[in-house]
Amino acid sequence: MICLMETDGQKANTELGNIMIAKNLERIADHATNIAEDVVYIHTGRIIRHLRAV
């Protein structure tokens, strides 16, 4: 990234923006997963939050 910033600052700025977009999309997906797990719990009483392997 440093080399890219030295050679083409505009391109580095674009790539940094893409990284931030990806980070925020991941956070949105995490929140959506949490909401879905809460909905399943409210509807069925099953806790599925800790069932997936890490």
mmCIF entry with sequence, helices, sheets and N, C-alpha, C, O atoms, coordinates in Angstrom:
data_MODEL
# 
_entry.id   MODEL 
# 
_entity.id                         1 
_entity.type                       polymer 
_entity.pdbx_number_of_molecules   1 
# 
_entity_poly.entity_id                      1 
_entity_poly.type                           'polypeptide(L)' 
_entity_poly.nstd_linkage                   no 
_entity_poly.nstd_monomer                   no 
_entity_poly.pdbx_seq_one_letter_code       MICLMETDGQKANTELGNIMIAKNLERIADHATNIAEDVVYIHTGRIIRHLRAV 
_entity_poly.pdbx_seq_one_letter_code_can   MICLMETDGQKANTELGNIMIAKNLERIADHATNIAEDVVYIHTGRIIRHLRAV 
_entity_poly.pdbx_strand_id                 A 
# 
loop_
_entity_poly_seq.entity_id 
_entity_poly_seq.num 
_entity_poly_seq.mon_id 
_entity_poly_seq.hetero 
1 1  MET n 
1 2  ILE n 
1 3  CYS n 
1 4  LEU n 
1 5  MET n 
1 6  GLU n 
1 7  THR n 
1 8  ASP n 
1 9  GLY n 
1 10 GLN n 
1 11 LYS n 
1 12 ALA n 
1 13 ASN n 
1 14 THR n 
1 15 GLU n 
1 16 LEU n 
1 17 GLY n 
1 18 ASN n 
1 19 ILE n 
1 20 MET n 
1 21 ILE n 
1 22 ALA n 
1 23 LYS n 
1 24 ASN n 
1 25 LEU n 
1 26 GLU n 
1 27 ARG n 
1 28 ILE n 
1 29 ALA n 
1 30 ASP n 
1 31 HIS n 
1 32 ALA n 
1 33 THR n 
1 34 ASN n 
1 35 ILE n 
1 36 ALA n 
1 37 GLU n 
1 38 ASP n 
1 39 VAL n 
1 40 VAL n 
1 41 TYR n 
1 42 ILE n 
1 43 HIS n 
1 44 THR n 
1 45 GLY n 
1 46 ARG n 
1 47 ILE n 
1 48 ILE n 
1 49 ARG n 
1 50 HIS n 
1 51 LEU n 
1 52 ARG n 
1 53 ALA n 
1 54 VAL n 
# 
_struct_asym.id          A 
_struct_asym.entity_id   1 
# 
loop_
_struct_conf.conf_type_id 
_struct_conf.id 
_struct_conf.pdbx_PDB_helix_id 
_struct_conf.beg_label_comp_id 
_struct_conf.beg_label_asym_id 
_struct_conf.beg_label_seq_id 
_struct_conf.pdbx_beg_PDB_ins_code 
_struct_conf.end_label_comp_id 
_struct_conf.end_label_asym_id 
_struct_conf.end_label_seq_id 
_struct_conf.pdbx_end_PDB_ins_code 
_struct_conf.beg_auth_comp_id 
_struct_conf.beg_auth_asym_id 
_struct_conf.beg_auth_seq_id 
_struct_conf.end_auth_comp_id 
_struct_conf.end_auth_asym_id 
_struct_conf.end_auth_seq_id 
_struct_conf.pdbx_PDB_helix_class 
_struct_conf.details 
_struct_conf.pdbx_PDB_helix_length 
HELX_P HELX_P1 AA1 ILE A 2 ? THR A 7  ? ILE A 2 THR A 7  1 ? 6  
HELX_P HELX_P2 AA2 GLY A 9 ? THR A 44 ? GLY A 9 THR A 44 1 ? 36 
# 
_struct_conf_type.id          HELX_P 
_struct_conf_type.criteria    ? 
_struct_conf_type.reference   ? 
# 
loop_
_atom_site.group_PDB 
_atom_site.id 
_atom_site.type_symbol 
_atom_site.label_atom_id 
_atom_site.label_alt_id 
_atom_site.label_comp_id 
_atom_site.label_asym_id 
_atom_site.label_entity_id 
_atom_site.label_seq_id 
_atom_site.pdbx_PDB_ins_code 
_atom_site.Cartn_x 
_atom_site.Cartn_y 
_atom_site.Cartn_z 
_atom_site.occupancy 
_atom_site.B_iso_or_equiv 
_atom_site.pdbx_formal_charge 
_atom_site.auth_seq_id 
_atom_site.auth_comp_id 
_atom_site.auth_asym_id 
_atom_site.auth_atom_id 
_atom_site.pdbx_PDB_model_num 
ATOM 1   N N  . MET A 1 1  ? 0.827   -1.180  0.000  1.00 0.00 ? 1  MET A N  1 
ATOM 2   C CA . MET A 1 1  ? 0.000   0.000   0.000  1.00 0.00 ? 1  MET A CA 1 
ATOM 3   C C  . MET A 1 1  ? 0.877   1.253   0.000  1.00 0.00 ? 1  MET A C  1 
ATOM 4   O O  . MET A 1 1  ? 0.568   2.236   -0.673 1.00 0.00 ? 1  MET A O  1 
ATOM 5   N N  . ILE A 1 2  ? 1.963   1.210   0.753  1.00 0.00 ? 2  ILE A N  1 
ATOM 6   C CA . ILE A 1 2  ? 2.856   2.372   0.806  1.00 0.00 ? 2  ILE A CA 1 
ATOM 7   C C  . ILE A 1 2  ? 3.463   2.643   -0.568 1.00 0.00 ? 2  ILE A C  1 
ATOM 8   O O  . ILE A 1 2  ? 3.532   3.791   -1.009 1.00 0.00 ? 2  ILE A O  1 
ATOM 9   N N  . CYS A 1 3  ? 3.900   1.582   -1.238 1.00 0.00 ? 3  CYS A N  1 
ATOM 10  C CA . CYS A 1 3  ? 4.463   1.758   -2.581 1.00 0.00 ? 3  CYS A CA 1 
ATOM 11  C C  . CYS A 1 3  ? 3.422   2.328   -3.528 1.00 0.00 ? 3  CYS A C  1 
ATOM 12  O O  . CYS A 1 3  ? 3.730   3.192   -4.350 1.00 0.00 ? 3  CYS A O  1 
ATOM 13  N N  . LEU A 1 4  ? 2.207   1.851   -3.417 1.00 0.00 ? 4  LEU A N  1 
ATOM 14  C CA . LEU A 1 4  ? 1.124   2.350   -4.268 1.00 0.00 ? 4  LEU A CA 1 
ATOM 15  C C  . LEU A 1 4  ? 0.859   3.823   -3.988 1.00 0.00 ? 4  LEU A C  1 
ATOM 16  O O  . LEU A 1 4  ? 0.624   4.602   -4.912 1.00 0.00 ? 4  LEU A O  1 
ATOM 17  N N  . MET A 1 5  ? 0.895   4.206   -2.719 1.00 0.00 ? 5  MET A N  1 
ATOM 18  C CA . MET A 1 5  ? 0.663   5.595   -2.358 1.00 0.00 ? 5  MET A CA 1 
ATOM 19  C C  . MET A 1 5  ? 1.783   6.493   -2.890 1.00 0.00 ? 5  MET A C  1 
ATOM 20  O O  . MET A 1 5  ? 1.543   7.631   -3.292 1.00 0.00 ? 5  MET A O  1 
ATOM 21  N N  . GLU A 1 6  ? 3.007   5.965   -2.885 1.00 0.00 ? 6  GLU A N  1 
ATOM 22  C CA . GLU A 1 6  ? 4.131   6.752   -3.393 1.00 0.00 ? 6  GLU A CA 1 
ATOM 23  C C  . GLU A 1 6  ? 4.049   6.945   -4.899 1.00 0.00 ? 6  GLU A C  1 
ATOM 24  O O  . GLU A 1 6  ? 4.388   8.015   -5.405 1.00 0.00 ? 6  GLU A O  1 
ATOM 25  N N  . THR A 1 7  ? 3.603   5.924   -5.619 1.00 0.00 ? 7  THR A N  1 
ATOM 26  C CA . THR A 1 7  ? 3.573   6.010   -7.075 1.00 0.00 ? 7  THR A CA 1 
ATOM 27  C C  . THR A 1 7  ? 2.311   6.674   -7.594 1.00 0.00 ? 7  THR A C  1 
ATOM 28  O O  . THR A 1 7  ? 2.365   7.447   -8.551 1.00 0.00 ? 7  THR A O  1 
ATOM 29  N N  . ASP A 1 8  ? 1.173   6.382   -6.973 1.00 0.00 ? 8  ASP A N  1 
ATOM 30  C CA . ASP A 1 8  ? -0.089  6.940   -7.468 1.00 0.00 ? 8  ASP A CA 1 
ATOM 31  C C  . ASP A 1 8  ? -1.044  7.144   -6.289 1.00 0.00 ? 8  ASP A C  1 
ATOM 32  O O  . ASP A 1 8  ? -1.797  6.247   -5.910 1.00 0.00 ? 8  ASP A O  1 
ATOM 33  N N  . GLY A 1 9  ? -0.988  8.332   -5.733 1.00 0.00 ? 9  GLY A N  1 
ATOM 34  C CA . GLY A 1 9  ? -1.797  8.650   -4.555 1.00 0.00 ? 9  GLY A CA 1 
ATOM 35  C C  . GLY A 1 9  ? -3.292  8.520   -4.796 1.00 0.00 ? 9  GLY A C  1 
ATOM 36  O O  . GLY A 1 9  ? -4.030  8.100   -3.906 1.00 0.00 ? 9  GLY A O  1 
ATOM 37  N N  . GLN A 1 10 ? -3.741  8.874   -5.984 1.00 0.00 ? 10 GLN A N  1 
ATOM 38  C CA . GLN A 1 10 ? -5.181  8.787   -6.286 1.00 0.00 ? 10 GLN A CA 1 
ATOM 39  C C  . GLN A 1 10 ? -5.657  7.337   -6.274 1.00 0.00 ? 10 GLN A C  1 
ATOM 40  O O  . GLN A 1 10 ? -6.740  7.040   -5.770 1.00 0.00 ? 10 GLN A O  1 
ATOM 41  N N  . LYS A 1 11 ? -4.848  6.438   -6.830 1.00 0.00 ? 11 LYS A N  1 
ATOM 42  C CA . LYS A 1 11 ? -5.214  5.030   -6.847 1.00 0.00 ? 11 LYS A CA 1 
ATOM 43  C C  . LYS A 1 11 ? -5.207  4.456   -5.432 1.00 0.00 ? 11 LYS A C  1 
ATOM 44  O O  . LYS A 1 11 ? -6.059  3.637   -5.087 1.00 0.00 ? 11 LYS A O  1 
ATOM 45  N N  . ALA A 1 12 ? -4.249  4.884   -4.617 1.00 0.00 ? 12 ALA A N  1 
ATOM 46  C CA . ALA A 1 12 ? -4.188  4.425   -3.230 1.00 0.00 ? 12 ALA A CA 1 
ATOM 47  C C  . ALA A 1 12 ? -5.428  4.868   -2.472 1.00 0.00 ? 12 ALA A C  1 
ATOM 48  O O  . ALA A 1 12 ? -5.965  4.108   -1.667 1.00 0.00 ? 12 ALA A O  1 
ATOM 49  N N  . ASN A 1 13 ? -5.883  6.076   -2.716 1.00 0.00 ? 13 ASN A N  1 
ATOM 50  C CA . ASN A 1 13 ? -7.083  6.589   -2.061 1.00 0.00 ? 13 ASN A CA 1 
ATOM 51  C C  . ASN A 1 13 ? -8.299  5.759   -2.457 1.00 0.00 ? 13 ASN A C  1 
ATOM 52  O O  . ASN A 1 13 ? -9.156  5.474   -1.621 1.00 0.00 ? 13 ASN A O  1 
ATOM 53  N N  . THR A 1 14 ? -8.377  5.377   -3.712 1.00 0.00 ? 14 THR A N  1 
ATOM 54  C CA . THR A 1 14 ? -9.478  4.537   -4.183 1.00 0.00 ? 14 THR A CA 1 
ATOM 55  C C  . THR A 1 14 ? -9.444  3.168   -3.522 1.00 0.00 ? 14 THR A C  1 
ATOM 56  O O  . THR A 1 14 ? -10.474 2.655   -3.084 1.00 0.00 ? 14 THR A O  1 
ATOM 57  N N  . GLU A 1 15 ? -8.254  2.582   -3.453 1.00 0.00 ? 15 GLU A N  1 
ATOM 58  C CA . GLU A 1 15 ? -8.116  1.256   -2.840 1.00 0.00 ? 15 GLU A CA 1 
ATOM 59  C C  . GLU A 1 15 ? -8.437  1.300   -1.347 1.00 0.00 ? 15 GLU A C  1 
ATOM 60  O O  . GLU A 1 15 ? -9.058  0.376   -0.822 1.00 0.00 ? 15 GLU A O  1 
ATOM 61  N N  . LEU A 1 16 ? -8.026  2.347   -0.671 1.00 0.00 ? 16 LEU A N  1 
ATOM 62  C CA . LEU A 1 16 ? -8.358  2.494   0.743  1.00 0.00 ? 16 LEU A CA 1 
ATOM 63  C C  . LEU A 1 16 ? -9.874  2.598   0.926  1.00 0.00 ? 16 LEU A C  1 
ATOM 64  O O  . LEU A 1 16 ? -10.432 2.039   1.871  1.00 0.00 ? 16 LEU A O  1 
ATOM 65  N N  . GLY A 1 17 ? -10.524 3.308   0.027  1.00 0.00 ? 17 GLY A N  1 
ATOM 66  C CA . GLY A 1 17 ? -11.985 3.385   0.058  1.00 0.00 ? 17 GLY A CA 1 
ATOM 67  C C  . GLY A 1 17 ? -12.620 2.017   -0.125 1.00 0.00 ? 17 GLY A C  1 
ATOM 68  O O  . GLY A 1 17 ? -13.598 1.692   0.549  1.00 0.00 ? 17 GLY A O  1 
ATOM 69  N N  . ASN A 1 18 ? -12.074 1.213   -1.032 1.00 0.00 ? 18 ASN A N  1 
ATOM 70  C CA . ASN A 1 18 ? -12.591 -0.141  -1.252 1.00 0.00 ? 18 ASN A CA 1 
ATOM 71  C C  . ASN A 1 18 ? -12.425 -1.011  -0.015 1.00 0.00 ? 18 ASN A C  1 
ATOM 72  O O  . ASN A 1 18 ? -13.304 -1.806  0.316  1.00 0.00 ? 18 ASN A O  1 
ATOM 73  N N  . ILE A 1 19 ? -11.290 -0.857  0.668  1.00 0.00 ? 19 ILE A N  1 
ATOM 74  C CA . ILE A 1 19 ? -11.059 -1.617  1.894  1.00 0.00 ? 19 ILE A CA 1 
ATOM 75  C C  . ILE A 1 19 ? -12.091 -1.227  2.950  1.00 0.00 ? 19 ILE A C  1 
ATOM 76  O O  . ILE A 1 19 ? -12.628 -2.093  3.640  1.00 0.00 ? 19 ILE A O  1 
ATOM 77  N N  . MET A 1 20 ? -12.367 0.053   3.079  1.00 0.00 ? 20 MET A N  1 
ATOM 78  C CA . MET A 1 20 ? -13.347 0.517   4.066  1.00 0.00 ? 20 MET A CA 1 
ATOM 79  C C  . MET A 1 20 ? -14.755 0.019   3.720  1.00 0.00 ? 20 MET A C  1 
ATOM 80  O O  . MET A 1 20 ? -15.523 -0.340  4.612  1.00 0.00 ? 20 MET A O  1 
ATOM 81  N N  . ILE A 1 21 ? -15.088 -0.003  2.441  1.00 0.00 ? 21 ILE A N  1 
ATOM 82  C CA . ILE A 1 21 ? -16.391 -0.533  2.014  1.00 0.00 ? 21 ILE A CA 1 
ATOM 83  C C  . ILE A 1 21 ? -16.504 -2.003  2.393  1.00 0.00 ? 21 ILE A C  1 
ATOM 84  O O  . ILE A 1 21 ? -17.530 -2.430  2.922  1.00 0.00 ? 21 ILE A O  1 
ATOM 85  N N  . ALA A 1 22 ? -15.455 -2.779  2.127  1.00 0.00 ? 22 ALA A N  1 
ATOM 86  C CA . ALA A 1 22 ? -15.472 -4.208  2.463  1.00 0.00 ? 22 ALA A CA 1 
ATOM 87  C C  . ALA A 1 22 ? -15.620 -4.405  3.965  1.00 0.00 ? 22 ALA A C  1 
ATOM 88  O O  . ALA A 1 22 ? -16.369 -5.276  4.408  1.00 0.00 ? 22 ALA A O  1 
ATOM 89  N N  . LYS A 1 23 ? -14.912 -3.602  4.750  1.00 0.00 ? 23 LYS A N  1 
ATOM 90  C CA . LYS A 1 23 ? -15.003 -3.701  6.207  1.00 0.00 ? 23 LYS A CA 1 
ATOM 91  C C  . LYS A 1 23 ? -16.427 -3.424  6.682  1.00 0.00 ? 23 LYS A C  1 
ATOM 92  O O  . LYS A 1 23 ? -16.966 -4.147  7.520  1.00 0.00 ? 23 LYS A O  1 
ATOM 93  N N  . ASN A 1 24 ? -17.017 -2.385  6.142  1.00 0.00 ? 24 ASN A N  1 
ATOM 94  C CA . ASN A 1 24 ? -18.378 -2.031  6.556  1.00 0.00 ? 24 ASN A CA 1 
ATOM 95  C C  . ASN A 1 24 ? -19.411 -3.053  6.090  1.00 0.00 ? 24 ASN A C  1 
ATOM 96  O O  . ASN A 1 24 ? -20.381 -3.314  6.802  1.00 0.00 ? 24 ASN A O  1 
ATOM 97  N N  . LEU A 1 25 ? -19.220 -3.626  4.922  1.00 0.00 ? 25 LEU A N  1 
ATOM 98  C CA . LEU A 1 25 ? -20.126 -4.688  4.465  1.00 0.00 ? 25 LEU A CA 1 
ATOM 99  C C  . LEU A 1 25 ? -20.028 -5.912  5.374  1.00 0.00 ? 25 LEU A C  1 
ATOM 100 O O  . LEU A 1 25 ? -21.034 -6.569  5.644  1.00 0.00 ? 25 LEU A O  1 
ATOM 101 N N  . GLU A 1 26 ? -18.830 -6.215  5.841  1.00 0.00 ? 26 GLU A N  1 
ATOM 102 C CA . GLU A 1 26 ? -18.666 -7.332  6.771  1.00 0.00 ? 26 GLU A CA 1 
ATOM 103 C C  . GLU A 1 26 ? -19.396 -7.052  8.081  1.00 0.00 ? 26 GLU A C  1 
ATOM 104 O O  . GLU A 1 26 ? -20.024 -7.947  8.647  1.00 0.00 ? 26 GLU A O  1 
ATOM 105 N N  . ARG A 1 27 ? -19.315 -5.824  8.558  1.00 0.00 ? 27 ARG A N  1 
ATOM 106 C CA . ARG A 1 27 ? -20.034 -5.467  9.793  1.00 0.00 ? 27 ARG A CA 1 
ATOM 107 C C  . ARG A 1 27 ? -21.542 -5.585  9.602  1.00 0.00 ? 27 ARG A C  1 
ATOM 108 O O  . ARG A 1 27 ? -22.248 -6.065  10.489 1.00 0.00 ? 27 ARG A O  1 
ATOM 109 N N  . ILE A 1 28 ? -22.035 -5.147  8.443  1.00 0.00 ? 28 ILE A N  1 
ATOM 110 C CA . ILE A 1 28 ? -23.467 -5.265  8.155  1.00 0.00 ? 28 ILE A CA 1 
ATOM 111 C C  . ILE A 1 28 ? -23.889 -6.729  8.154  1.00 0.00 ? 28 ILE A C  1 
ATOM 112 O O  . ILE A 1 28 ? -24.938 -7.080  8.695  1.00 0.00 ? 28 ILE A O  1 
ATOM 113 N N  . ALA A 1 29 ? -23.069 -7.580  7.545  1.00 0.00 ? 29 ALA A N  1 
ATOM 114 C CA . ALA A 1 29 ? -23.375 -9.016  7.509  1.00 0.00 ? 29 ALA A CA 1 
ATOM 115 C C  . ALA A 1 29 ? -23.387 -9.608  8.911  1.00 0.00 ? 29 ALA A C  1 
ATOM 116 O O  . ALA A 1 29 ? -24.235 -10.444 9.223  1.00 0.00 ? 29 ALA A O  1 
ATOM 117 N N  . ASP A 1 30 ? -22.455 -9.185  9.758  1.00 0.00 ? 30 ASP A N  1 
ATOM 118 C CA . ASP A 1 30 ? -22.428 -9.671  11.144 1.00 0.00 ? 30 ASP A CA 1 
ATOM 119 C C  . ASP A 1 30 ? -23.700 -9.255  11.885 1.00 0.00 ? 30 ASP A C  1 
ATOM 120 O O  . ASP A 1 30 ? -24.288 -10.052 12.615 1.00 0.00 ? 30 ASP A O  1 
ATOM 121 N N  . HIS A 1 31 ? -24.114 -8.012  11.694 1.00 0.00 ? 31 HIS A N  1 
ATOM 122 C CA . HIS A 1 31 ? -25.348 -7.545  12.337 1.00 0.00 ? 31 HIS A CA 1 
ATOM 123 C C  . HIS A 1 31 ? -26.566 -8.309  11.819 1.00 0.00 ? 31 HIS A C  1 
ATOM 124 O O  . HIS A 1 31 ? -27.451 -8.666  12.596 1.00 0.00 ? 31 HIS A O  1 
ATOM 125 N N  . ALA A 1 32 ? -26.614 -8.559  10.521 1.00 0.00 ? 32 ALA A N  1 
ATOM 126 C CA . ALA A 1 32 ? -27.738 -9.312  9.949  1.00 0.00 ? 32 ALA A CA 1 
ATOM 127 C C  . ALA A 1 32 ? -27.786 -10.722 10.512 1.00 0.00 ? 32 ALA A C  1 
ATOM 128 O O  . ALA A 1 32 ? -28.864 -11.249 10.787 1.00 0.00 ? 32 ALA A O  1 
ATOM 129 N N  . THR A 1 33 ? -26.621 -11.334 10.684 1.00 0.00 ? 33 THR A N  1 
ATOM 130 C CA . THR A 1 33 ? -26.556 -12.676 11.280 1.00 0.00 ? 33 THR A CA 1 
ATOM 131 C C  . THR A 1 33 ? -27.091 -12.647 12.703 1.00 0.00 ? 33 THR A C  1 
ATOM 132 O O  . THR A 1 33 ? -27.866 -13.521 13.092 1.00 0.00 ? 33 THR A O  1 
ATOM 133 N N  . ASN A 1 34 ? -26.686 -11.655 13.481 1.00 0.00 ? 34 ASN A N  1 
ATOM 134 C CA . ASN A 1 34 ? -27.166 -11.536 14.857 1.00 0.00 ? 34 ASN A CA 1 
ATOM 135 C C  . ASN A 1 34 ? -28.679 -11.354 14.909 1.00 0.00 ? 34 ASN A C  1 
ATOM 136 O O  . ASN A 1 34 ? -29.352 -11.947 15.753 1.00 0.00 ? 34 ASN A O  1 
ATOM 137 N N  . ILE A 1 35 ? -29.206 -10.545 14.017 1.00 0.00 ? 35 ILE A N  1 
ATOM 138 C CA . ILE A 1 35 ? -30.656 -10.338 13.969 1.00 0.00 ? 35 ILE A CA 1 
ATOM 139 C C  . ILE A 1 35 ? -31.365 -11.638 13.621 1.00 0.00 ? 35 ILE A C  1 
ATOM 140 O O  . ILE A 1 35 ? -32.372 -11.980 14.240 1.00 0.00 ? 35 ILE A O  1 
ATOM 141 N N  . ALA A 1 36 ? -30.848 -12.368 12.632 1.00 0.00 ? 36 ALA A N  1 
ATOM 142 C CA . ALA A 1 36 ? -31.464 -13.643 12.237 1.00 0.00 ? 36 ALA A CA 1 
ATOM 143 C C  . ALA A 1 36 ? -31.437 -14.638 13.390 1.00 0.00 ? 36 ALA A C  1 
ATOM 144 O O  . ALA A 1 36 ? -32.414 -15.354 13.611 1.00 0.00 ? 36 ALA A O  1 
ATOM 145 N N  . GLU A 1 37 ? -30.334 -14.693 14.126 1.00 0.00 ? 37 GLU A N  1 
ATOM 146 C CA . GLU A 1 37 ? -30.250 -15.600 15.273 1.00 0.00 ? 37 GLU A CA 1 
ATOM 147 C C  . GLU A 1 37 ? -31.256 -15.213 16.350 1.00 0.00 ? 37 GLU A C  1 
ATOM 148 O O  . GLU A 1 37 ? -31.862 -16.082 16.977 1.00 0.00 ? 37 GLU A O  1 
ATOM 149 N N  . ASP A 1 38 ? -31.433 -13.920 16.565 1.00 0.00 ? 38 ASP A N  1 
ATOM 150 C CA . ASP A 1 38 ? -32.422 -13.462 17.543 1.00 0.00 ? 38 ASP A CA 1 
ATOM 151 C C  . ASP A 1 38 ? -33.841 -13.812 17.106 1.00 0.00 ? 38 ASP A C  1 
ATOM 152 O O  . ASP A 1 38 ? -34.666 -14.194 17.935 1.00 0.00 ? 38 ASP A O  1 
ATOM 153 N N  . VAL A 1 39 ? -34.128 -13.686 15.829 1.00 0.00 ? 39 VAL A N  1 
ATOM 154 C CA . VAL A 1 39 ? -35.454 -14.023 15.307 1.00 0.00 ? 39 VAL A CA 1 
ATOM 155 C C  . VAL A 1 39 ? -35.737 -15.508 15.509 1.00 0.00 ? 39 VAL A C  1 
ATOM 156 O O  . VAL A 1 39 ? -36.833 -15.881 15.928 1.00 0.00 ? 39 VAL A O  1 
ATOM 157 N N  . VAL A 1 40 ? -34.759 -16.354 15.213 1.00 0.00 ? 40 VAL A N  1 
ATOM 158 C CA . VAL A 1 40 ? -34.933 -17.797 15.415 1.00 0.00 ? 40 VAL A CA 1 
ATOM 159 C C  . VAL A 1 40 ? -35.192 -18.078 16.889 1.00 0.00 ? 40 VAL A C  1 
ATOM 160 O O  . VAL A 1 40 ? -36.060 -18.885 17.221 1.00 0.00 ? 40 VAL A O  1 
ATOM 161 N N  . TYR A 1 41 ? -34.450 -17.423 17.776 1.00 0.00 ? 41 TYR A N  1 
ATOM 162 C CA . TYR A 1 41 ? -34.646 -17.638 19.206 1.00 0.00 ? 41 TYR A CA 1 
ATOM 163 C C  . TYR A 1 41 ? -36.044 -17.193 19.645 1.00 0.00 ? 41 TYR A C  1 
ATOM 164 O O  . TYR A 1 41 ? -36.715 -17.908 20.389 1.00 0.00 ? 41 TYR A O  1 
ATOM 165 N N  . ILE A 1 42 ? -36.473 -16.042 19.198 1.00 0.00 ? 42 ILE A N  1 
ATOM 166 C CA . ILE A 1 42 ? -37.798 -15.534 19.581 1.00 0.00 ? 42 ILE A CA 1 
ATOM 167 C C  . ILE A 1 42 ? -38.899 -16.447 19.056 1.00 0.00 ? 42 ILE A C  1 
ATOM 168 O O  . ILE A 1 42 ? -39.885 -16.694 19.751 1.00 0.00 ? 42 ILE A O  1 
ATOM 169 N N  . HIS A 1 43 ? -38.739 -16.948 17.841 1.00 0.00 ? 43 HIS A N  1 
ATOM 170 C CA . HIS A 1 43 ? -39.771 -17.765 17.219 1.00 0.00 ? 43 HIS A CA 1 
ATOM 171 C C  . HIS A 1 43 ? -39.803 -19.196 17.771 1.00 0.00 ? 43 HIS A C  1 
ATOM 172 O O  . HIS A 1 43 ? -40.882 -19.740 18.006 1.00 0.00 ? 43 HIS A O  1 
ATOM 173 N N  . THR A 1 44 ? -38.634 -19.808 17.979 1.00 0.00 ? 44 THR A N  1 
ATOM 174 C CA . THR A 1 44 ? -38.589 -21.223 18.348 1.00 0.00 ? 44 THR A CA 1 
ATOM 175 C C  . THR A 1 44 ? -38.073 -21.486 19.759 1.00 0.00 ? 44 THR A C  1 
ATOM 176 O O  . THR A 1 44 ? -38.322 -22.554 20.318 1.00 0.00 ? 44 THR A O  1 
ATOM 177 N N  . GLY A 1 45 ? -37.359 -20.525 20.337 1.00 0.00 ? 45 GLY A N  1 
ATOM 178 C CA . GLY A 1 45 ? -36.747 -20.750 21.633 1.00 0.00 ? 45 GLY A CA 1 
ATOM 179 C C  . GLY A 1 45 ? -35.409 -21.460 21.551 1.00 0.00 ? 45 GLY A C  1 
ATOM 180 O O  . GLY A 1 45 ? -34.773 -21.709 22.576 1.00 0.00 ? 45 GLY A O  1 
ATOM 181 N N  . ARG A 1 46 ? -34.971 -21.792 20.330 1.00 0.00 ? 46 ARG A N  1 
ATOM 182 C CA . ARG A 1 46 ? -33.670 -22.455 20.139 1.00 0.00 ? 46 ARG A CA 1 
ATOM 183 C C  . ARG A 1 46 ? -32.557 -21.422 20.061 1.00 0.00 ? 46 ARG A C  1 
ATOM 184 O O  . ARG A 1 46 ? -32.689 -20.397 19.391 1.00 0.00 ? 46 ARG A O  1 
ATOM 185 N N  . ILE A 1 47 ? -31.463 -21.704 20.753 1.00 0.00 ? 47 ILE A N  1 
ATOM 186 C CA . ILE A 1 47 ? -30.293 -20.849 20.654 1.00 0.00 ? 47 ILE A CA 1 
ATOM 187 C C  . ILE A 1 47 ? -29.370 -21.459 19.604 1.00 0.00 ? 47 ILE A C  1 
ATOM 188 O O  . ILE A 1 47 ? -28.813 -22.539 19.803 1.00 0.00 ? 47 ILE A O  1 
ATOM 189 N N  . ILE A 1 48 ? -29.220 -20.761 18.496 1.00 0.00 ? 48 ILE A N  1 
ATOM 190 C CA . ILE A 1 48 ? -28.371 -21.273 17.419 1.00 0.00 ? 48 ILE A CA 1 
ATOM 191 C C  . ILE A 1 48 ? -27.064 -20.482 17.322 1.00 0.00 ? 48 ILE A C  1 
ATOM 192 O O  . ILE A 1 48 ? -26.230 -20.767 16.463 1.00 0.00 ? 48 ILE A O  1 
ATOM 193 N N  . ARG A 1 49 ? -26.888 -19.527 18.168 1.00 0.00 ? 49 ARG A N  1 
ATOM 194 C CA . ARG A 1 49 ? -25.738 -18.633 18.113 1.00 0.00 ? 49 ARG A CA 1 
ATOM 195 C C  . ARG A 1 49 ? -24.413 -19.375 18.239 1.00 0.00 ? 49 ARG A C  1 
ATOM 196 O O  . ARG A 1 49 ? -23.444 -19.009 17.575 1.00 0.00 ? 49 ARG A O  1 
ATOM 197 N N  . HIS A 1 50 ? -24.350 -20.392 19.063 1.00 0.00 ? 50 HIS A N  1 
ATOM 198 C CA . HIS A 1 50 ? -23.078 -21.049 19.333 1.00 0.00 ? 50 HIS A CA 1 
ATOM 199 C C  . HIS A 1 50 ? -22.948 -22.396 18.646 1.00 0.00 ? 50 HIS A C  1 
ATOM 200 O O  . HIS A 1 50 ? -22.080 -23.190 19.006 1.00 0.00 ? 50 HIS A O  1 
ATOM 201 N N  . LEU A 1 51 ? -23.787 -22.663 17.675 1.00 0.00 ? 51 LEU A N  1 
ATOM 202 C CA . LEU A 1 51 ? -23.759 -23.966 17.002 1.00 0.00 ? 51 LEU A CA 1 
ATOM 203 C C  . LEU A 1 51 ? -22.715 -24.028 15.892 1.00 0.00 ? 51 LEU A C  1 
ATOM 204 O O  . LEU A 1 51 ? -22.206 -25.111 15.603 1.00 0.00 ? 51 LEU A O  1 
ATOM 205 N N  . ARG A 1 52 ? -22.381 -22.915 15.267 1.00 0.00 ? 52 ARG A N  1 
ATOM 206 C CA . ARG A 1 52 ? -21.445 -22.947 14.149 1.00 0.00 ? 52 ARG A CA 1 
ATOM 207 C C  . ARG A 1 52 ? -20.022 -23.120 14.639 1.00 0.00 ? 52 ARG A C  1 
ATOM 208 O O  . ARG A 1 52 ? -19.647 -22.623 15.701 1.00 0.00 ? 52 ARG A O  1 
ATOM 209 N N  . ALA A 1 53 ? -19.237 -23.832 13.849 1.00 0.00 ? 53 ALA A N  1 
ATOM 210 C CA . ALA A 1 53 ? -17.830 -24.059 14.192 1.00 0.00 ? 53 ALA A CA 1 
ATOM 211 C C  . ALA A 1 53 ? -17.029 -22.810 13.918 1.00 0.00 ? 53 ALA A C  1 
ATOM 212 O O  . ALA A 1 53 ? -17.326 -22.058 12.989 1.00 0.00 ? 53 ALA A O  1 
ATOM 213 N N  . VAL A 1 54 ? -16.037 -22.597 14.711 1.00 0.00 ? 54 VAL A N  1 
ATOM 214 C CA . VAL A 1 54 ? -15.196 -21.405 14.547 1.00 0.00 ? 54 VAL A CA 1 
ATOM 215 C C  . VAL A 1 54 ? -14.056 -21.687 13.633 1.00 0.00 ? 54 VAL A C  1 
ATOM 216 O O  . VAL A 1 54 ? -13.239 -20.804 13.374 1.00 0.00 ? 54 VAL A O  1 
# 
